[in-house]
Structures are given as C-alpha cells and as structure tokens.
C-alpha cells in the first residue's frame, strides 16, 4: 500500500495506516492494545492485518471455559486467544482484520463511534464493488450478551451486512481515555469452525455469514483492499491517511504485552 502523505510518526497529525502480514493471535491482540495505549496521547490509527495459524478468539467477557475444545483446536493447528474487546467467538483465518484506535471522545459515545467506523468500512467495500450497508442501528436497545453462539450467526443493528448477512463482526473497548474497535472482514466464510470447536457442539453447523469471495469475482488482493479502506476511513474521519508502522517503543510494548495473550489464565479466565 502506498500512501505518500507523511512519515507516519506518532506526533504527526493524521490517520496512521498500518498494514501487517499474518501473525499469531497473541501478537495481534498485543499490537492492538499497544496502539490503544498510543491513542491516549492523541493519535489515530487504522491497522489491517491477518492471522497465521488460524485462531479462535473469545470476547473479553465471554464464558468459554469448558465450552470449547482446546485439545481439538491444537490438533487442527489453531491458536486460541481472548480479545481485549467484548463480543462473541470468531474464527480468524481467511479474513482481513481491521482495528481502529483513537482518543475515546473523538466521535461521541460508544454507539456513535461504532456507527462512524462501520460507515467507513461499508463505504470502502462499496468502492470495491460489494453492496455493503450498515444494518439499521438501535440506539436504545441493550447490548447483546456474550453467549456461546458464533459472532457471525446473528447480524446486529449497526453492523456491516450484505443482503442481510453479516460481513464484518466488530467489537469496541474503551479504557482510560482511549478507544479500540476491531473486527473481522470475512474473505471466505469459515465461521462454522466456531461451532465445530464447541465442546459437544453439532459438527458442520452452518453459520449464515457473507464472504467477499462470493460477492467479488475476482477477489481483490489485500493490498488493494487496504488502500481502498484507508481512503474511505480518511474521508469519513476527515484525517489525512499516512502510511506507517509500529514505532520501536510500540513494538517493545507489544512484545511485553504478548505474554498476557499467551497466558491460559487470561484465555480461559471464565
């Protein structure tokens, strides 16, 4: 991705755009939390990344202990991680994950910021040719409980959908003046794996989500998707898109933070 609009330094105004190749789940979560820490100094960042190997992730407050088969996941070669954000279980493999970090009060309350971010996502996907839209938001309804059901089984108000099927599953976390929202943009619908890894769950249960590969032919490469999404976020947020990467201090913080997400006491804490 080429965005020759700056140097991407922490103290430079604009939207830092980071594109990272496949990495393990614990590292990906540590980097997102590190960027959230950087946002406490006033920075804005959009990060796009992939996972390798495939990884089952749980929401921050989701009950998972005894409900998912860690041994079977290991036999399949998959990681398991617990996200810093809420929501329900997601299988990360043939998808592109985004994360947005900013000062918490930049775009209003949780629902307003959630909708703003999802509008940027939907606009970028429409630019690529996908008929994406934001499901009608319910500003007064309660937040969904983090049940054992797969995140992509149920499109919720405010989420990005295609013809009524969820295309992007997102979750947001706010703490000490910073916001992190991240979510999965499905390229292929592999979400049945969430159900397959449930303890005693019925195998092969279909999850009616949408993947970009069935909508766009040919499927754009990741560099093209990243470039279009950077432009749509830049327009929605009215921030200059700046190509960037982790600063050395951020990388060191993420290396330390990785230990939390590798720790089974965190992953299986509930």
C-alpha positions as CSV (number, residue, x, y, z in Angstrom):
1,X,0.0,0.0,0.0
2,X,1.4,3.4,-1.0
3,X,0.2,6.5,0.9
4,X,3.0,9.0,0.3
5,X,1.4,11.6,2.6
6,X,3.8,11.8,5.5
7,X,6.1,9.7,7.6
8,X,3.7,8.0,9.9
9,X,5.3,9.3,13.1
10,X,3.4,9.2,16.4
11,X,3.5,13.0,16.7
12,X,2.4,13.7,13.2
13,X,-1.3,14.7,12.7
14,X,-3.4,12.4,10.6
15,X,-4.6,8.8,10.4
16,X,-1.7,6.3,10.8
17,X,-2.4,3.4,8.4
18,X,-0.5,0.2,9.3
19,X,-0.8,-3.0,7.1
20,X,0.7,-6.1,8.7
21,X,1.1,-9.6,7.3
22,X,0.0,-12.8,9.0
23,X,0.9,-13.3,12.7
24,X,-0.2,-15.3,15.7
25,X,-3.3,-14.3,17.7
26,X,-1.4,-13.3,20.9
27,X,0.8,-10.9,18.9
28,X,-2.1,-9.4,17.0
29,X,-4.0,-8.7,20.2
30,X,-1.0,-7.2,21.9
31,X,-0.4,-4.8,19.0
32,X,-4.0,-3.6,19.0
33,X,-3.8,-2.9,22.8
34,X,-0.4,-1.1,22.2
35,X,-2.0,1.1,19.6
36,X,-4.8,1.9,22.0
37,X,-2.2,3.0,24.5
38,X,-0.6,5.3,21.9
39,X,-4.1,6.8,21.3
40,X,-4.1,8.2,24.8
41,X,-1.5,10.7,23.5
42,X,-4.0,11.8,20.9
43,X,-3.1,9.6,17.9
44,X,-5.4,7.9,15.4
45,X,-4.6,4.6,13.8
46,X,-6.1,2.2,11.3
47,X,-4.4,-1.2,11.3
48,X,-5.2,-4.0,8.8
49,X,-3.8,-7.5,9.4
50,X,-4.1,-11.3,9.0
51,X,-3.7,-14.3,11.2
52,X,-1.5,-17.4,10.9
53,X,-2.2,-20.1,12.0
54,X,-6.0,-19.9,12.2
55,X,-7.2,-18.7,15.5
56,X,-10.4,-18.9,17.6
57,X,-10.9,-15.7,19.6
58,X,-13.2,-15.2,22.5
59,X,-14.7,-11.9,23.6
60,X,-13.4,-10.2,26.8
61,X,-16.3,-11.3,29.0
62,X,-17.5,-14.4,27.1
63,X,-17.8,-17.6,29.1
64,X,-15.5,-20.1,27.3
65,X,-14.1,-22.4,30.0
66,X,-15.5,-25.9,29.4
67,X,-17.5,-24.8,26.4
68,X,-14.7,-25.1,23.7
69,X,-12.4,-28.0,22.9
70,X,-8.8,-26.7,23.3
71,X,-7.4,-30.1,22.5
72,X,-9.2,-30.4,19.2
73,X,-8.1,-26.8,18.3
74,X,-4.5,-27.8,18.9
75,X,-4.8,-31.0,16.8
76,X,-6.1,-28.8,14.0
77,X,-3.1,-26.5,14.4
78,X,-5.2,-23.5,15.5
79,X,-4.4,-20.9,18.2
80,X,-6.9,-19.7,20.8
81,X,-6.9,-16.2,22.2
82,X,-9.1,-13.9,24.3
83,X,-9.6,-10.4,22.8
84,X,-9.4,-7.2,24.9
85,X,-12.8,-6.3,23.4
86,X,-16.2,-7.8,24.0
87,X,-18.5,-9.8,21.8
88,X,-18.6,-13.5,20.9
89,X,-16.4,-16.2,19.4
90,X,-14.8,-15.6,15.9
91,X,-12.6,-17.9,13.8
92,X,-9.8,-15.9,12.2
93,X,-8.2,-17.4,9.1
94,X,-9.2,-16.5,5.6
95,X,-10.2,-12.9,6.5
96,X,-8.8,-9.4,7.0
97,X,-9.0,-7.9,10.4
98,X,-9.1,-4.2,11.0
99,X,-8.5,-2.2,14.1
100,X,-9.2,1.5,14.8
101,X,-7.7,3.3,17.8
102,X,-8.3,6.9,18.9
103,X,-8.9,9.1,21.9
104,X,-12.2,7.9,23.4
105,X,-14.1,11.2,23.0
106,X,-13.2,11.8,19.3
107,X,-16.5,10.7,17.8
108,X,-19.0,10.8,20.6
109,X,-20.3,7.9,22.7
110,X,-19.8,4.2,22.0
111,X,-22.7,3.8,19.6
112,X,-21.9,6.9,17.6
113,X,-18.2,5.9,17.2
114,X,-19.3,2.4,16.3
115,X,-21.5,3.6,13.6
116,X,-18.9,6.0,12.2
117,X,-16.3,3.3,11.9
118,X,-18.8,0.9,10.3
119,X,-19.9,3.5,7.8
120,X,-16.3,3.9,6.8
121,X,-16.0,0.1,6.4
122,X,-19.2,-0.1,4.3
123,X,-18.1,2.8,2.1
124,X,-14.8,1.2,1.3
125,X,-16.4,-2.2,0.5
126,X,-18.9,-0.5,-1.8
127,X,-16.0,1.2,-3.6
128,X,-14.6,-2.3,-4.2
129,X,-18.0,-3.4,-5.6
130,X,-19.7,-5.1,-2.7
131,X,-23.2,-4.0,-1.9
132,X,-22.4,-3.4,1.8
133,X,-24.6,-1.4,4.1
134,X,-24.9,-0.7,7.8
135,X,-27.8,-2.5,9.5
136,X,-30.4,-0.1,10.9
137,X,-29.0,0.9,14.3
138,X,-31.0,0.5,17.5
139,X,-29.8,3.3,19.7
140,X,-32.0,2.3,22.6
141,X,-31.7,-1.5,22.6
142,X,-29.4,-3.3,25.1
143,X,-26.0,-4.6,24.0
144,X,-26.1,-8.3,23.1
145,X,-25.0,-10.8,25.8
146,X,-21.7,-12.6,25.0
147,X,-23.3,-16.1,24.6
148,X,-21.6,-19.2,23.2
149,X,-23.2,-18.6,19.7
150,X,-20.7,-17.7,17.0
151,X,-20.4,-13.9,16.4
152,X,-21.4,-14.2,12.7
153,X,-24.6,-16.2,13.3
154,X,-26.6,-13.0,14.1
155,X,-26.4,-9.7,12.3
156,X,-26.9,-7.0,14.9
157,X,-28.0,-3.4,14.5
158,X,-25.2,-1.1,13.3
159,X,-23.1,-3.9,11.8
160,X,-21.9,-4.2,8.2
161,X,-24.1,-6.6,6.2
162,X,-24.6,-7.7,2.6
163,X,-28.2,-8.7,1.7
164,X,-29.0,-9.3,5.4
165,X,-25.9,-11.5,6.1
166,X,-23.2,-10.3,8.4
167,X,-19.9,-9.5,6.5
168,X,-18.0,-7.8,9.3
169,X,-18.2,-8.6,13.0
170,X,-16.9,-5.9,15.3
171,X,-16.4,-5.1,19.0
172,X,-15.3,-2.0,20.9
173,X,-13.4,-1.3,24.1
174,X,-12.9,1.9,26.0
175,X,-10.5,2.4,28.8
176,X,-8.6,5.3,30.3
177,X,-9.4,7.8,27.6
178,X,-8.8,5.6,24.6
179,X,-10.9,3.6,22.2
180,X,-10.2,0.4,20.4
181,X,-12.6,-1.1,17.9
182,X,-11.6,-4.1,15.8
183,X,-13.3,-6.7,13.7
184,X,-13.1,-9.4,11.0
185,X,-13.8,-8.7,7.4
186,X,-14.6,-12.1,6.0
187,X,-13.0,-13.0,2.7
188,X,-14.3,-16.6,3.0
189,X,-16.9,-17.8,5.4
190,X,-15.1,-20.3,7.7
191,X,-17.2,-19.4,10.8
192,X,-18.7,-23.0,11.1
193,X,-15.3,-23.7,12.8
194,X,-16.6,-21.8,15.8
195,X,-19.4,-24.3,16.2
196,X,-17.2,-27.3,15.3
197,X,-14.8,-26.4,18.2
198,X,-17.6,-26.2,20.8
199,X,-17.5,-29.0,23.4
200,X,-20.2,-31.4,22.3
201,X,-21.4,-29.0,19.7
202,X,-23.0,-30.3,16.5
203,X,-20.4,-30.6,13.7
204,X,-20.9,-28.9,10.4
205,X,-23.5,-26.4,11.7
206,X,-23.8,-23.7,9.1
207,X,-23.2,-20.0,10.0
208,X,-25.0,-17.8,7.5
209,X,-22.4,-15.1,7.1
210,X,-21.1,-13.5,3.9
211,X,-17.6,-13.6,2.5
212,X,-16.2,-11.2,0.0
213,X,-15.0,-14.0,-2.3
214,X,-18.6,-15.0,-3.1
215,X,-19.5,-11.3,-3.8
216,X,-16.5,-10.1,-5.7
217,X,-15.1,-12.0,-8.7
218,X,-12.1,-11.8,-8.8
219,X,-11.5,-11.1,-5.1
220,X,-9.2,-8.0,-4.8
221,X,-5.8,-8.6,-3.4
222,X,-5.2,-7.5,0.2
223,X,-3.1,-4.5,-0.9
224,X,-6.0,-3.2,-2.9
225,X,-8.5,-3.7,-0.1
226,X,-6.1,-2.0,2.3
227,X,-5.6,1.0,0.0
228,X,-9.4,1.5,-0.6
229,X,-10.2,1.1,3.1
230,X,-7.5,3.7,4.1
231,X,-9.1,6.1,1.7
232,X,-12.7,5.5,3.0
233,X,-11.5,6.0,6.6
234,X,-9.6,9.1,5.7
235,X,-12.8,10.6,4.1
236,X,-15.1,9.6,7.0
237,X,-12.8,10.8,9.7
238,X,-11.6,13.8,7.8
239,X,-8.0,12.8,8.6
240,X,-5.0,12.6,6.2
241,X,-4.1,8.9,5.6
242,X,-0.4,8.4,6.5
243,X,1.5,5.2,5.7
244,X,3.1,4.0,9.0
245,X,4.4,1.1,11.0
246,X,5.0,0.5,14.7
247,X,7.5,2.7,16.4
248,X,10.3,0.9,18.2
249,X,8.8,1.7,21.6
250,X,5.4,0.4,20.4
251,X,7.0,-2.8,19.2
252,X,8.7,-3.3,22.5
253,X,5.5,-2.7,24.4
254,X,3.7,-5.2,22.2
255,X,6.4,-7.8,22.8
256,X,5.8,-7.5,26.5
257,X,2.0,-7.4,26.1
258,X,2.1,-10.6,24.0
259,X,2.7,-12.6,27.3
260,X,-0.8,-11.6,28.6
261,X,-2.5,-13.0,25.5
262,X,-0.4,-16.2,25.5
263,X,-1.3,-16.8,29.2
264,X,-4.0,-19.5,29.6
265,X,-5.1,-17.8,32.8
266,X,-6.3,-14.9,30.6
267,X,-7.6,-17.0,27.8
268,X,-9.6,-19.4,30.0
269,X,-10.3,-16.9,32.8
270,X,-14.1,-17.6,32.5
